[in-house]
C-alpha cells in the first residue's frame, strides 16, 4: 500500500496492482483501512487534469468496489460507512449522471448508518451535504439541524445550517443561524475576524435565491477583511462575483489581494484587472 501511494498517480495501473497485492495479505479490518487510502487516492486522481478520463474511471471503479466491500465485511463499523458515503458524494461530481445514482446511494448508506450511530454529528453533517446536492434543501435543513442539536457550540455546523435555511427559502432562520455562528466565532477565537469560506457560501446561497442585496452585503464584509485572508480561492470567487455585478473597484481590490497571497497568480491577476480597465 505504501508503494502504491509513492507511485506517480498517472501510472494508475501500477498503483492499482500494488493495492491489489496489499489486499491479498489483509484481513477484513486491515483491508478496510487500505480501502480508505484507495478512496482518498481516487478522489485525488479525479482532480488531476493530466490523467485521461478512462484511467480515472477505472481507478474510481476499483476504489468503489473496495470501499463498498469494506462496509460489507465490517457491517458494524460506522467509520467505513461514513468513508463510503463521502467517497460517493465526492465522486458524484464526476460520474453521477443526470439522476446522480451515486448521491442516491450515499443517501441510502447514511440512512443505514444512522441505525448504528444516531448521535454522531459527522453523520448528519455528511448527510446534510448529500441532501443539499440532491436538491432536497428541506432535507438538508433537517440533517444540519440534527447536527447542531447534538452540539450547539460548533461554529461550522451553525454555518451549514444557516446556508441550508437560505437555500430552503427560510431566510430569517438562516440569518439567525449566521448570527449565532458569528457569535460563537467571536467568543471562541478573539483573533479571528471572519469565517470567510462560510460567509461566502452564505452569500452564494442568497444569490441562488435571487437576494442580491443580501449577497452583496456579505461580500462587502468579506472584502473589508481581505487583508486577513490568505485563501486565494475565496478571493478569486469574490473578485469574479463583484465583476459580474459590475462593481469593478471591489473586484480589483479582491484580485490584487489574490496576487499578494499567491504570487504565482500575478499574471492571471494582471490580465483580470486589465479586462476590467484597471492597472
Secondary structure, 3 states (H helix, E strand, C coil): CHHHHHCCCCCHHHHHHHHHHHHHHCCHHHHHHHHHHHHHHHHHHHCCCCCCHHHHHHHHHHHHHHHHHHHHHCCCCHHHHHHHHHHHHHHHHHHCCCCCHHHHHHHHHHHHHHHHCCCCHHHHHHHHHHHHHCCCHHHHHHHHHHHHHHCCCCHHHHHHHHHHHHHCCCHHHHHHHHHHHHHHHHHHCCCCCCCHHHHHHHHHHHHHCCCHHHHHHHHHHHHHCHHHCCCHHHHHHHHHHHHHCCCHHHHHHHHHHHHHHCHHHHHHHHHHHHHCCCC
